[in-house]
């Protein structure tokens, strides 16, 4: 009979289209997510339209001979995903028919093959023409002849379908041309087990994948702390790509079967849902260290080469004790708010006690101690613990930029601005492509009173790594500059947190939206670090007597060895409230503590009343001298 004159570029069936050039599946014109295993099943069915494709054939196609999974359950799940993408139902099939205990059959009409064979194949699935069925016996006989002959006709057309589909599979598997910087996000994994005790692995596995990807300096990896909101199984990869400014997305799932843990991981092209890479890993459920080793090996030896990346760095430490590593993983899902953070600290303290030589656990513990100092009034004791933990992490692994950046920020908060500024500049010089390094320099520039330079570094950090939660404190740079809308961009990175509520309140005050601010303040946490009582009293049309009592704490604050930025912020609030004498004292104390505030004195909306006072010029002169002490010379 011969092959068709041309291969199809687009196949149409039911309300779906499959573009064989781009591997894009659409349903009713909207792009449908089609992951690797469902795609493989679809191609098998399209290569054999109308024929039974047995479960055994599909299992061999999906899983190589050395793979060990619960095949029946995994195949059922993959078929269910395919049906979901196609909008098909097992009980009322339009596309895929289930033949119980045998396999599956494609029953939808296929359009797009311009050949007599294709037309004959589709004619067999067309509704009968009742005008030509006067004789029921003849009609039945005719259908029987076509029924027996359909597989002979299909043999001629399936070669064309198969050839095009195999080309499509090859295109999905082709290596990606290396770019100067590839942006990638790792989403929470899906727990397909009924065992909720391993729910924490949804975030822990994603976190380990993120860590492994940072072996490649040319990759820009979005931190998992900002991808947690994409925890649902029906995520729109295109939307994620646009929101996080990434071209590739890592996703996966895991399943506990007996004492084994099976997980699948794949990389999807955000723009067209094309699967670029897929691997399955199976390890003992009690051996998370082996799971980590398998992940790192797959990523370094398989994924990174597929992305065209050959240059990797790896001086990182590895876990050695299973219980310690399990505690580390269990700490990952907890947020930075005081209650959850305390639980995260407890897990990490257990981890480092059992295994004191795993750098990531020390870095994570150092950061959580800092959250406790910053958001839970942990004070100097927590700050000291944070410094010690971060220094331990850097001793074990000098390449940990986040730990180095935290220590630099702590120096600024502890009033050693000159050392902090030198360290931040060196960090950027050594890591010019690191978004986090630029963020740290922007953080220190804010303490140095150089808000314009701080804004430039914050913008560079956000451009290279948009959506990074760590960058949320850049909001203070823009509130002090009087750029409320830009500040909200960074506040949004910490959306839903206590800190975000209190930062939003500051923006409302800056914009003069006091009635809205009064409504917001009542919903704030009573956390004293956020100055809720002071803000509430200040926003009242008539200041309550308690406001004077709060003003009386000025001397206590000035005598405490606290972060000078706290003195600045509370001083600015007091100036705004009309308590200019007390506010000026705090601002002067902040500057003396090396929060230079030179730019902020000129631009912060909270300080508008101060600029007409006699103290203003004195504060400005002190701010200039503060910058000189730090080694910053500005006009």
C-alpha positions in Angstrom: 0.0 0.0 0.0 2.9 2.4 0.6 3.5 5.1 3.2 1.5 8.4 3.3 2.8 11.2 1.2 3.8 13.2 4.2 4.1 12.8 8.0 1.7 14.8 10.2 2.8 17.9 12.1 -0.3 18.0 14.3 -2.4 15.1 15.4 -6.0 15.9 16.5 -8.2 13.6 18.5 -11.3 14.3 20.6 -10.8 17.9 21.7 -7.0 17.6 21.9 -4.1 18.4 19.6 -0.5 17.1 19.8 2.1 19.2 18.0 4.8 16.8 16.8 7.2 19.6 16.3 7.0 21.1 19.8 5.7 18.2 21.9 2.9 20.5 23.0 -0.5 19.0 24.0 -3.5 21.3 24.0 -7.1 20.6 25.0 -9.8 23.0 23.8 -6.9 25.3 22.8 -5.4 25.5 26.3 -2.0 23.9 27.0 -2.2 20.7 29.0 0.5 19.5 31.3 1.8 16.1 30.1 4.6 14.6 32.1 7.1 12.0 30.8 5.4 8.7 31.7 1.9 9.8 30.6 3.5 11.1 27.4 5.1 7.7 26.7 1.8 6.0 27.2 0.1 8.4 24.8 2.8 7.8 22.1 2.4 4.0 22.5 -1.4 4.3 22.0 -1.0 6.7 19.0 1.5 4.3 17.4 -1.2 1.6 17.7 -4.6 3.3 17.1 -7.5 1.0 17.8 -5.3 -1.8 19.0 -4.8 -3.3 22.4 -1.6 -2.1 24.0 -1.0 -4.5 26.9 0.0 -3.5 30.4 3.1 -5.6 30.0 4.1 -3.7 26.9 3.6 -0.4 28.6 5.5 -1.5 31.7 8.5 -2.5 29.6 8.4 0.8 27.8 8.2 2.9 30.9 10.6 1.1 33.2 13.9 -0.6 32.1 14.6 -4.1 33.2 16.7 -3.0 36.2 14.0 -0.8 37.6 12.1 -2.0 40.7 8.7 -0.4 41.3 5.2 -1.4 42.2 4.5 -1.7 38.4 0.7 -2.1 38.5 0.1 0.8 40.9 2.6 3.1 39.1 1.1 2.3 35.7 -2.4 3.0 37.0 -1.2 6.3 38.3 0.5 7.3 35.0 -2.7 6.4 33.0 -4.8 8.5 35.4 -2.5 11.4 34.8 -2.8 11.0 31.1 -6.6 10.9 31.3 -6.5 14.0 33.5 -4.5 15.8 30.8 -6.8 14.6 28.0 -10.0 15.4 30.0 -11.0 11.7 29.6 -12.8 9.4 32.1 -12.3 5.7 32.6 -16.0 5.1 33.1 -17.0 7.2 30.1 -14.0 7.0 27.8 -13.7 9.3 24.7 -10.0 8.8 24.1 -8.7 5.8 26.0 -10.6 2.6 26.6 -9.6 0.2 29.4 -9.6 -3.5 28.7 -9.7 -4.9 32.3 -6.6 -6.8 33.3 -5.3 -6.6 29.7 -4.4 -3.0 28.8 -5.6 0.0 26.9 -6.8 1.1 23.4 -7.0 4.4 21.7 -10.6 4.8 20.5 -10.7 8.5 19.4 -10.7 9.5 15.8 -7.3 10.8 14.7 -7.0 13.7 12.3 -3.9 14.9 10.7 -2.7 11.9 8.6 -3.3 12.8 5.0 -3.5 9.3 3.6 -6.2 6.8 2.4 -5.3 4.6 5.3 -5.9 7.3 7.8 -9.2 8.1 6.3 -10.2 4.5 6.3 -9.1 4.1 10.0 -11.2 7.1 11.1 -14.1 5.9 9.0 -14.3 2.8 11.2 -14.8 4.9 14.3 -17.3 7.3 12.7 -21.0 7.1 13.6 -23.0 4.8 11.3 -24.9 6.5 8.4 -28.5 5.4 9.1 -29.6 6.3 5.6 -27.6 3.4 4.2 -28.6 0.8 6.7 -32.0 -0.3 5.4 -31.0 -3.9 5.8 -29.8 -4.5 9.4 -28.2 -7.7 8.5 -26.2 -6.1 5.7 -25.2 -3.2 8.0 -24.0 -5.6 10.7 -22.0 -7.6 8.1 -20.5 -4.5 6.7 -19.3 -3.4 10.1 -17.8 -6.8 10.8 -15.7 -6.6 7.6 -14.4 -3.2 8.5 -13.8 -4.4 12.0 -11.6 -7.3 10.8 -9.9 -5.1 8.2 -9.1 -2.1 10.4 -5.9 -3.6 11.7 -4.6 -4.3 8.2 -5.4 -0.7 7.2 -3.8 0.6 10.4 -0.6 -1.3 9.6 0.0 1.0 6.6 -0.7 4.2 8.5 0.9 3.4 11.9 4.3 3.5 10.4 3.9 7.2 9.6 2.4 7.9 13.1 5.2 5.9 14.8 7.9 7.6 12.8 6.7 11.1 13.7 6.2 10.1 17.3 9.6 8.6 17.6 11.1 11.8 16.2 9.1 13.7 18.8 10.5 11.5 21.6 14.0 12.0 20.3 13.4 15.8 20.3 12.3 15.6 23.9 15.5 13.8 24.8 17.9 16.1 22.9 20.5 17.9 25.1 19.7 21.6 25.6 22.2 24.1 24.3 24.1 25.6 27.2 23.2 29.2 28.0 25.4 31.6 30.0 23.0 31.3 32.9 20.1 28.9 33.2 17.3 29.8 35.6 15.7 26.8 37.3 13.2 26.3 40.1 12.6 23.2 42.2 9.0 22.6 43.3 7.9 20.5 46.3 7.6 16.8 45.5 4.2 15.0 45.7 3.7 12.4 48.3 1.7 9.6 46.6 1.9 7.4 49.7 -0.8 7.1 52.4 2.0 7.4 54.9 1.8 10.9 56.3 4.9 10.4 58.5 7.0 11.0 55.4 5.1 14.2 54.3 8.2 16.3 55.3 10.1 14.8 52.4 8.0 16.9 50.0 10.1 19.9 51.0 13.2 18.1 52.1 13.9 16.3 48.8 13.3 19.5 46.9 15.7 21.3 49.2 18.4 18.6 48.5 17.8 18.9 44.8 18.3 22.6 45.0 21.5 22.1 47.0 22.8 19.6 44.4 22.0 22.0 41.5 24.2 24.7 43.1 27.2 22.6 42.2 26.9 24.3 38.8 27.9 28.0 39.0 26.2 28.7 35.7 22.8 27.7 37.1 20.6 30.3 38.8 18.6 28.2 41.2 15.5 29.6 43.0 15.6 28.7 46.7 12.9 26.2 47.8 11.7 28.6 50.4 10.0 30.6 47.6 8.7 27.6 45.7 6.7 26.1 48.6 3.6 27.8 47.5 3.6 25.6 44.4 2.9 22.5 46.4 -0.3 21.4 44.6 -0.2 18.6 42.0 -2.0 20.7 39.4 0.6 23.4 39.1 0.7 25.4 35.8 4.4 25.2 34.9 4.0 28.1 32.5 2.7 30.3 35.2 5.5 29.3 37.6 8.1 30.0 34.9 6.7 33.5 34.4 6.3 34.3 38.1 9.8 33.1 39.0 11.5 34.1 35.7 12.8 30.6 35.1 13.0 28.5 32.0 13.1 25.1 33.6 11.3 23.5 36.5 12.2 20.4 38.5 9.3 18.4 39.8 8.7 14.9 41.1 6.9 12.5 43.4 7.7 9.7 45.8 6.1 6.6 47.0 6.8 4.4 50.0 6.3 0.7 49.3 7.1 -1.6 52.2 10.6 -0.6 53.4 11.5 1.0 50.0 11.2 4.6 48.9 10.7 5.1 45.1 10.8 8.6 43.7 10.7 10.1 40.3 12.3 13.4 39.3 12.0 15.3 36.0 12.9 18.6 34.5 10.2 20.4 32.4 10.6 23.2 30.0 8.4 25.9 31.5 7.5 27.5 28.2 6.0 24.4 26.6 5.8 21.7 29.3 8.3 19.6 27.4 10.1 17.0 29.6 13.8 17.4 29.2 15.0 14.8 31.6 13.5 12.1 33.8 15.0 9.6 36.3 13.6 7.1 38.8 15.5 6.3 42.0 14.8 3.6 44.6 16.4 3.4 48.0 15.6 1.9 51.4 13.2 4.1 53.2 15.3 4.1 56.3 18.5 5.2 54.4 18.1 8.9 53.5 21.8 9.3 53.2 21.8 6.8 50.3 18.8 8.7 48.8 20.9 11.9 48.9 23.9 10.2 47.3 21.7 8.8 44.5 20.2 12.3 43.9 23.5 14.0 43.7 24.9 11.3 41.3 21.9 11.5 39.0 22.1 15.3 38.9 25.8 15.5 38.4 26.2 12.7 35.9 22.9 12.9 34.0 21.0 16.1 34.4 23.8 18.7 34.3 25.3 17.2 31.1 21.8 17.2 29.6 21.7 20.9 30.3 25.1 21.3 28.6 26.9 22.0 31.9 30.2 20.4 32.6 31.8 22.8 35.1 30.8 21.9 38.7 32.3 22.7 42.1 31.9 20.4 45.1 33.7 21.0 48.4 30.6 20.3 50.4 30.4 18.0 53.4 28.3 15.0 53.5 26.1 13.5 56.3 27.4 10.4 58.0 24.8 9.4 60.5 21.3 8.5 59.4 19.5 9.8 62.5 21.3 13.2 62.3 20.5 13.6 58.6 16.8 12.6 59.2 16.6 15.3 61.9 18.1 17.8 59.4 15.5 16.9 56.8 12.7 17.2 59.2 13.7 20.8 60.0 13.3 22.0 56.5 9.5 22.6 56.3 9.3 24.9 59.3 8.9 28.6 58.6 10.8 31.5 60.2 7.9 32.7 62.4 8.7 32.2 66.1 6.6 29.1 66.8 7.6 27.0 63.8 11.2 28.3 63.9 11.6 27.0 67.5 10.6 23.5 66.3 13.1 23.8 63.4 15.8 24.7 65.9 15.0 21.7 68.0 15.4 19.3 65.1 18.7 21.0 64.0 20.2 20.9 67.4 19.6 17.2 67.5 21.1 16.9 64.1 24.4 18.7 64.8 24.7 17.0 68.2 24.6 13.5 66.5 26.7 14.6 63.5 28.8 17.7 64.1 30.5 17.6 60.7 27.6 18.3 58.3 27.9 22.0 57.1 24.3 22.4 55.8 22.9 21.6 59.2 25.1 24.2 60.9 24.2 26.8 58.3 20.5 26.1 58.7 20.8 26.2 62.5 22.7 29.5 62.4 20.0 31.1 60.3 17.3 29.8 62.6 19.1 31.1 65.6 19.2 34.5 63.8 15.4 34.3 63.2 14.9 33.7 66.9 17.1 36.7 67.7 15.3 38.9 65.2 11.7 37.8 65.4 11.4 36.1 68.8 13.4 38.5 71.0 16.1 36.0 71.5 18.6 38.8 72.1 22.4 38.6 72.1 22.5 35.0 73.3 20.7 33.9 70.1 22.9 36.1 68.0 26.0 34.6 69.5 24.7 31.1 68.9 24.0 32.1 65.3 27.5 33.4 64.7 29.1 30.3 66.2 26.9 28.0 64.1 27.6 29.9 60.9 31.3 30.0 61.5 31.3 26.3 62.1 29.5 25.8 58.7 32.2 27.9 57.0 35.0 26.0 58.6 33.5 22.8 57.3 32.7 24.3 53.8 34.2 27.7 52.9 32.1 27.9 49.7 28.8 28.5 51.6 27.9 32.0 50.4 24.7 32.2 52.5 26.6 31.5 55.7 29.3 34.0 54.8 26.7 36.6 54.0 24.8 36.1 57.3 28.0 36.7 59.2 28.7 39.9 57.3 25.2 41.1 58.0 25.6 40.3 61.7 28.8 42.4 61.8 26.7 45.4 60.5 24.0 44.7 63.1 26.6 44.4 65.8 28.0 47.9 64.8 31.2 46.7 63.2 30.3 48.5 59.9 33.8 48.9 58.5 34.5 45.2 58.7 31.0 44.4 57.3 31.5 46.7 54.3 34.9 45.3 53.5 33.6 41.7 53.8 30.5 42.4 51.6 32.6 44.0 48.9 35.0 41.1 48.9 32.1 38.6 48.8 30.8 40.3 45.6 34.3 40.5 44.1 34.8 36.7 44.7 31.2 35.9 43.6 30.2 38.5 41.0 27.3 36.3 39.7 25.9 35.5 43.1 22.5 37.2 43.7 23.0 36.6 47.4 26.3 38.3 47.5 24.8 41.4 45.9 21.9 41.3 48.4 24.4 41.2 51.3 26.3 44.2 49.9 23.0 46.1 49.5 22.1 45.2 53.1 25.4 46.7 54.4 25.1 49.8 52.2 21.8 50.5 53.9 23.6 50.5 57.3 26.2 52.7 55.7 23.6 55.3 54.8 24.1 54.8 51.1 20.5 54.0 50.1 21.1 54.6 46.3 23.9 52.1 46.3 21.8 49.7 48.4 18.9 50.0 45.9 21.3 49.2 43.0 22.5 46.0 44.7 19.0 44.9 45.8 17.9 45.4 42.2 20.8 43.3 40.9 20.0 40.6 43.4 16.3 40.5 42.5 17.1 40.5 38.8 19.4 37.5 39.1 17.2 35.6 41.5 13.7 37.0 41.5 11.4 35.8 44.2 14.1 34.9 46.8 12.6 35.2 50.2 16.0 36.2 51.7 15.8 39.5 49.8 12.7 40.7 51.6 14.6 43.1 53.9 15.5 45.2 50.8 12.1 46.7 51.5 13.6 48.9 54.2 16.0 50.4 51.6 13.0 51.5 49.5 10.8 52.7 52.4 13.6 54.9 53.6 14.0 56.2 50.0 10.3 57.0 50.0 9.6 54.5 47.1 6.6 52.7 48.6 5.6 50.7 45.5 9.1 49.3 45.1 9.2 48.4 48.8 6.0 46.4 48.4 7.7 44.3 45.7 10.1 43.1 48.3 7.6 42.8 51.1 5.7 40.5 48.9 8.6 38.0 49.1 7.6 37.4 52.7 3.9 37.5 52.2 1.8 36.2 55.1 4.6 36.5 57.7 4.5 38.7 60.8 7.3 40.7 59.4 5.4 41.4 56.1 2.4 42.7 58.1 4.5 45.2 60.0 6.5 46.3 57.0 3.2 46.9 55.1 2.1 49.0 57.9 5.2 51.2 57.6 4.5 51.7 53.9 0.9 52.8 54.6 2.2 55.3 57.1 4.8 56.6 54.6 2.0 57.1 52.1 -0.2 58.9 54.6 -2.9 56.2 54.5 -3.4 56.4 58.3 -7.0 55.1 58.4 -5.9 51.9 56.6 -2.9 51.8 58.8 -5.1 51.9 61.9 -7.1 48.8 60.6 -3.9 46.9 59.9 -2.2 47.5 63.2 -4.9 45.7 65.1 -4.2 42.5 63.1 -0.4 42.6 63.8 1.2 40.2 66.2 1.8 41.4 69.7 5.5 40.6 69.1 7.2 43.6 70.8 10.0 43.5 68.2 7.5 44.9 65.8 6.7 47.9 68.1 3.0 47.2 67.8 2.1 49.1 70.9 4.1 52.1 69.9 2.6 52.1 66.4 -0.9 51.6 67.7 -0.6 54.5 70.1 1.0 56.7 67.5 -1.8 56.2 65.0 -4.6 57.2 67.3 -6.1 60.6 66.5 -5.4 61.5 70.1 -2.3 59.9 71.5 -3.1 57.8 74.6 -1.2 58.3 77.9 0.5 55.0 77.2 2.4 56.6 74.4 4.4 58.8 76.8 5.2 55.6 78.8 6.6 54.0 75.7 8.6 57.1 75.0 10.2 56.7 78.4 11.9 53.5 77.2 14.2 55.6 75.1 17.0 55.6 77.6 16.7 51.8 78.0 17.0 51.3 74.3 20.0 53.6 74.0 21.9 51.7 76.7 21.2 48.2 75.2 23.7 46.7 72.8 21.1 46.2 70.1 21.0 46.4 66.3 21.3 50.2 65.6 18.7 49.8 62.8 16.1 49.2 65.5 17.1 52.5 67.1 16.7 54.2 63.7 13.3 52.7 63.0 11.8 53.5 66.5 13.3 57.0 66.4 11.7 57.6 63.0 8.3 56.5 64.3 8.6 58.8 67.3 9.5 61.8 65.0 6.4 61.0 62.9 4.3 60.8 66.1 5.5 64.3 67.1 7.8 63.1 69.9 10.7 64.8 68.2 13.1 65.1 71.2 12.9 61.4 72.0 13.0 60.4 68.3 16.1 62.6 67.7 17.9 61.0 70.6 17.3 57.5 69.1 18.3 58.6 65.7 21.5 60.0 67.1 22.1 56.8 69.0 21.6 54.8 65.7 24.2 56.9 63.9 26.6 56.6 66.8 26.1 52.8 66.5 27.1 52.9 62.9 23.7 53.0 61.2 24.8 56.0 59.2 21.3 56.9 57.8 22.7 59.8 55.7 20.4 59.1 52.7 17.5 58.3 54.9 17.7 61.6 56.7 17.1 63.3 53.4 14.4 61.0 52.0 12.5 58.9 54.6 8.8 60.1 54.7 8.7 59.4 58.5 11.3 62.1 59.0 9.6 64.9 57.1 9.0 66.9 60.3 12.6 66.6 61.3 14.0 68.4 58.2 12.9 71.8 59.4 14.4 71.4 62.9 17.6 72.7 64.3 18.8 69.1 65.0 18.6 68.0 61.4 22.0 69.5 60.3 23.7 68.1 63.3 22.4 64.6 62.5 23.4 65.0 58.9 26.9 65.9 59.9 27.1 62.9 62.3 25.9 60.7 59.5 28.7 61.9 57.2 31.3 61.2 59.9 29.7 57.7 60.4 30.3 56.9 56.7 33.9 58.1 57.0 34.5 55.7 59.9 33.2 52.9 57.8 35.6 53.7 54.9 32.8 55.0 52.6 33.5 58.2 50.8 30.5 59.7 49.1 29.7 63.2 47.8 
